Amino acid sequence: MVRDNIAHGLERDAHPETVSCDSCITDKMTNSTLRTQNFLCTIPGNVMHTDVCEMNETSLGGAKYFVTFTDEASGYIRAKPIAKKSEVADILLEYAKRGERQTGSNFKCIRLD
């Protein structure tokens, strides 16, 4: 801002690279990334992604949320409306059993937010 004459009355530091206050050091640090897989699963039913989303309006059946299940290999998506977030565990088990019956294999990995 001083260089562009936007801030008046401030002096420009001759050596800005020597600034070593805690805030500056913290702001310049990078976050380490989460370990990620570089490949997609190609076997249906092995890797599933799930997420819980809140709806803007309560449904006629009383659901305030919905949970989604996405099979990584096939891209098959299933959404189920739920009234409380505490229902997710039961729905997850139900979906896992259903997927096992349909594909013949059980889930190896479940990814969620």
C-alpha positions in Angstrom: 0.0 0.0 0.0 2.9 2.3 0.7 4.5 1.4 -2.6 1.3 2.3 -4.5 0.8 5.6 -2.5 -2.5 4.3 -1.0 -1.4 4.6 2.6 -0.1 8.1 3.6 2.1 8.7 6.6 3.6 5.2 6.8 7.3 4.6 6.3 8.4 1.7 4.1 10.7 -0.8 5.7 14.0 -1.0 3.8 14.3 -4.8 4.5 10.8 -6.3 4.6 12.2 -9.9 4.3 13.8 -9.6 7.8 10.4 -9.3 9.6 10.1 -12.2 11.9 7.1 -11.5 14.2 5.1 -14.6 15.2 2.0 -13.6 13.2 4.0 -13.2 10.0 5.7 -16.5 10.4 2.4 -18.3 11.2 0.7 -16.6 8.2 3.4 -17.7 5.8 3.3 -21.4 6.9 1.6 -23.9 4.8 -0.8 -26.6 6.1 0.2 -30.1 5.5 -2.2 -31.9 3.3 -4.2 -34.9 4.2 -2.9 -38.2 2.9 -4.8 -38.8 -0.3 -5.2 -41.7 -2.7 -4.0 -41.2 -6.2 -6.3 -43.9 -7.6 -10.0 -44.6 -7.8 -11.4 -47.9 -6.8 -12.7 -49.9 -9.9 -14.5 -52.6 -8.0 -18.2 -51.7 -7.2 -19.0 -51.9 -3.6 -15.5 -51.6 -2.2 -15.3 -47.8 -1.5 -18.2 -45.7 -0.5 -18.5 -41.9 0.1 -21.2 -40.6 2.4 -22.3 -37.2 3.6 -25.2 -35.7 5.7 -26.8 -32.5 4.4 -29.4 -30.3 6.1 -32.5 -29.4 4.0 -33.9 -25.8 3.9 -37.4 -27.0 4.7 -38.7 -29.9 6.8 -40.3 -32.5 4.5 -43.9 -33.7 4.8 -42.6 -36.8 6.5 -40.6 -34.8 9.1 -37.1 -35.2 7.6 -34.7 -32.3 8.3 -31.6 -34.0 6.8 -30.7 -36.4 4.1 -27.8 -38.8 3.9 -26.1 -39.6 0.6 -24.1 -42.8 -0.3 -22.0 -42.8 -3.4 -20.2 -45.9 -4.8 -16.8 -44.8 -6.0 -16.4 -47.3 -8.8 -19.9 -47.2 -10.4 -20.9 -43.7 -9.4 -24.2 -45.1 -8.1 -25.8 -42.5 -5.7 -28.5 -43.1 -3.1 -30.0 -40.5 -0.9 -32.2 -41.1 2.1 -34.2 -38.5 4.1 -33.8 -38.6 7.8 -35.3 -36.7 10.8 -32.2 -36.8 13.1 -28.5 -37.1 12.5 -28.5 -39.9 15.0 -30.2 -42.1 12.4 -27.1 -42.1 10.1 -25.4 -45.1 11.8 -28.5 -47.4 11.3 -28.9 -46.2 7.7 -25.2 -46.8 7.0 -25.5 -50.4 8.2 -28.6 -50.9 6.2 -27.0 -49.5 3.1 -23.8 -51.6 3.7 -25.9 -54.8 3.9 -27.8 -53.9 0.8 -24.6 -53.2 -1.1 -23.1 -56.5 0.0 -26.2 -58.4 -1.3 -26.2 -56.5 -4.6 -22.4 -56.6 -5.4 -21.3 -59.8 -3.6 -18.6 -57.9 -1.7 -18.6 -55.8 1.5 -17.3 -52.3 1.7 -13.5 -52.0 2.3 -13.5 -48.3 2.9 -16.1 -45.6 3.8 -15.1 -42.0 3.3 -17.0 -39.2 5.0 -16.7 -35.6 5.9 
